[in-house]
Amino acid sequence: MAETARHVARVPDDRPIRVAIVGLGRIYDLNKLAYVDNDDVDVVALVDSSAARRDQRQTDWPGARTFSSVDELVKSGVVIDAVEVLLPIVAHEVGVLKCLGAGWHVNLQKPIANDLAGAERIREAADSADRCVRVMENYLFYPPLQRLKEIVDSRQLGEISTYHMKMVASGLGGWEVPGDTYERQFEQMRRGRGALFFDDGWHKLSTALWLFGPVREVRAWIGTTEVFPGIDIDAPTTVAWEHVSGVRGVWDITLAVDMFLRSDYYTNDERWEVTGRRGFARVNRCTGRGLQQPSLEVYLDGEMRSFHALDDDWASSFLRSGRHWLGWLRAPEGPLNWGVEEAIDVLRFALGAYESSSRGGVGVDPRRSDVGSRGP
Ligand SMILES: NC(=O)c1ccc[n+]([C@@H]2O[C@H](COP(=O)([O-])OP(=O)(O)OC[C@H]3O[C@@H](n4cnc5c(N)ncnc54)[C@H](O)[C@@H]3O)[C@@H](O)[C@H]2O)c1
């Protein structure tokens, strides 16, 4: 997709980039990697409504000032170039608008917002503040997926016909997810935005747009499974779509509550497979480390080529994504991966799927101006 980076951000080279990190929860542990041991940045402020989180994270940045809200940060007069916004999705819009109002560039965690109206308000605020909002998509920086894209673009697989994704969320293994993080995810689910399809699934929809361009029709069957009384997880889910290019995509989400999966992070067993007229290529994992297979395999002319030496630690995608952003602030050239426009395309794709599911699986064009308005 052609990406438009409309807001030119150029932080002068003669000093470190002054950064505030807003939201110090679970994903902070990976987002911080681009900043750690980086002389080119100075983390000057930390913001979280939880005093315990502020105390915990202050040990990483003893010189940073801490605040309990973005309002306090704005009032403080601390001089800042850019903000890393790692707030819960429902707090993205308010947080981003305040940062833009203070004149700061923003690197925002995905999903941009729960609905199109909120995403459009972020776009308008960035326009009027003439500041850059990036909606980070770390999967586009995961080396096996980057290599998959190179293989697709090189046309060695021949004309591409299908894109298959599989995602199994397992209940055992992985890192600890704090109770309050879960509680915020459950609130999202009660708003009709599931943890698997919308929150984590955002990345999978992104890879489809990144690899194969705009989508003209999506059909979905989004299910639910009650895992605790009153807590419904959005699986089993099946989504199918067609790109404008003619490539078809299929993605299924499964919940395996009692399955153990080795992982340093979330227990998510993921696969990506692209099939062309001459062969196929597949990425065997990302977040989890369940399968001890090479992270990328390519089948062509009766032979399988296996990639054993790619950096396939999911954390690397955060480090690389963050470093890309910091580099972009110095020299704003090339794609942001993603900008607000691309994030809105991902949101449209998700809203189209929700609408399709609520209407019995009918085909929905995500480019329709009111996509999502006929769904939940
Ligand atoms: N890129 C990825 O792979 C990935 C993975 C996980 C989460 N995420 C995204 O990262 C974001 C944060 O997720 P998380 O898992 O770290 O959530 P979390 O709930 O663990 O952390 C959010 C933090 O924000 C604080 N907070 C909440 N409201 C606040 C407010 N109004 N002002 C100041 N602080 C506030 C909370 O105290 C908490 O410490 C979400 O958008 C989520 O979708 C992305």
The ligand as an SDF file (V2000), in Angstrom:
LIG
                    3D

 44 48  0  0  0  0  0  0  0  0999 V2000
    2.0210   -4.6990   19.6370 N   0  0  0  0  0  0  0  0  0  0  0  0
    1.6160   -5.7250   20.3480 C   0  0  0  0  0  0  0  0  0  0  0  0
    1.9150   -6.8580   20.0050 O   0  0  0  0  0  0  0  0  0  0  0  0
    0.8060   -5.4940   21.5960 C   0  0  0  0  0  0  0  0  0  0  0  0
    0.7390   -6.4860   22.5840 C   0  0  0  0  0  0  0  0  0  0  0  0
    0.0090   -6.2160   23.7350 C   0  0  0  0  0  0  0  0  0  0  0  0
   -0.6720   -5.0170   23.8800 C   0  0  0  0  0  0  0  0  0  0  0  0
   -0.6190   -4.0970   22.8800 N   0  0  0  0  0  0  0  0  0  0  0  0
   -1.3400   -2.8030   22.9910 C   0  0  0  0  0  0  0  0  0  0  0  0
   -0.6530   -1.9770   23.9160 O   0  0  0  0  0  0  0  0  0  0  0  0
   -1.5820   -1.1550   24.6300 C   0  0  0  0  0  0  0  0  0  0  0  0
   -1.3840   -1.4030   26.1130 C   0  0  0  0  0  0  0  0  0  0  0  0
   -1.5210   -2.7790   26.3870 O   0  0  0  0  0  0  0  0  0  0  0  0
   -0.9760   -3.4430   27.7500 P   0  0  0  0  0  0  0  0  0  0  0  0
   -1.1500   -4.9000   27.5740 O   0  0  0  0  0  0  0  0  0  0  0  0
    0.3430   -2.8990   28.1310 O   0  0  0  0  0  0  0  0  0  0  0  0
   -2.0670   -2.9040   28.7690 O   0  0  0  0  0  0  0  0  0  0  0  0
   -1.9650   -2.7870   30.3670 P   0  0  0  0  0  0  0  0  0  0  0  0
   -3.3750   -2.7330   30.8320 O   0  0  0  0  0  0  0  0  0  0  0  0
   -1.0460   -3.8180   30.9270 O   0  0  0  0  0  0  0  0  0  0  0  0
   -1.2470   -1.3790   30.5920 O   0  0  0  0  0  0  0  0  0  0  0  0
   -1.8840   -0.1370   30.4660 C   0  0  0  0  0  0  0  0  0  0  0  0
   -1.2740    0.8070   31.5020 C   0  0  0  0  0  0  0  0  0  0  0  0
   -1.9010    2.0920   31.3410 O   0  0  0  0  0  0  0  0  0  0  0  0
   -2.2350    2.6070   32.6370 C   0  0  0  0  0  0  0  0  0  0  0  0
   -3.3880    3.5020   32.4250 N   0  0  0  0  0  0  0  0  0  0  0  0
   -4.6640    3.1660   32.1330 C   0  0  0  0  0  0  0  0  0  0  0  0
   -5.4060    4.2670   31.9040 N   0  0  0  0  0  0  0  0  0  0  0  0
   -4.5630    5.3250   32.0700 C   0  0  0  0  0  0  0  0  0  0  0  0
   -4.7150    6.7280   31.9410 C   0  0  0  0  0  0  0  0  0  0  0  0
   -5.8930    7.2720   31.5700 N   0  0  0  0  0  0  0  0  0  0  0  0
   -3.6510    7.5160   32.1810 N   0  0  0  0  0  0  0  0  0  0  0  0
   -2.4500    6.9960   32.5440 C   0  0  0  0  0  0  0  0  0  0  0  0
   -2.2480    5.6660   32.6630 N   0  0  0  0  0  0  0  0  0  0  0  0
   -3.2900    4.8440   32.4060 C   0  0  0  0  0  0  0  0  0  0  0  0
   -2.5290    1.3950   33.4800 C   0  0  0  0  0  0  0  0  0  0  0  0
   -2.3420    1.6540   34.8590 O   0  0  0  0  0  0  0  0  0  0  0  0
   -1.5180    0.3570   32.9360 C   0  0  0  0  0  0  0  0  0  0  0  0
   -0.3030    0.3910   33.6630 O   0  0  0  0  0  0  0  0  0  0  0  0
   -2.9540   -1.5340   24.0830 C   0  0  0  0  0  0  0  0  0  0  0  0
   -3.2770   -0.6630   23.0250 O   0  0  0  0  0  0  0  0  0  0  0  0
   -2.7460   -2.9310   23.5210 C   0  0  0  0  0  0  0  0  0  0  0  0
   -3.6460   -3.2640   22.4730 O   0  0  0  0  0  0  0  0  0  0  0  0
    0.1210   -4.3110   21.7660 C   0  0  0  0  0  0  0  0  0  0  0  0
  1  2  1  0
  2  3  2  0
  2  4  1  0
  4  5  1  0
  4 44  2  0
  5  6  2  0
  6  7  1  0
  7  8  2  0
  8  9  1  0
  8 44  1  0
  9 10  1  0
  9 42  1  0
 10 11  1  0
 11 12  1  0
 11 40  1  0
 12 13  1  0
 13 14  1  0
 14 15  2  0
 14 16  1  0
 14 17  1  0
 17 18  1  0
 18 19  2  0
 18 20  1  0
 18 21  1  0
 21 22  1  0
 22 23  1  0
 23 24  1  0
 23 38  1  0
 24 25  1  0
 25 26  1  0
 25 36  1  0
 26 27  1  0
 26 35  1  0
 27 28  2  0
 28 29  1  0
 29 30  1  0
 29 35  2  0
 30 31  1  0
 30 32  2  0
 32 33  1  0
 33 34  2  0
 34 35  1  0
 36 37  1  0
 36 38  1  0
 38 39  1  0
 40 41  1  0
 40 42  1  0
 42 43  1  0
M  CHG  2   8   1  16  -1
M  END
$$$$
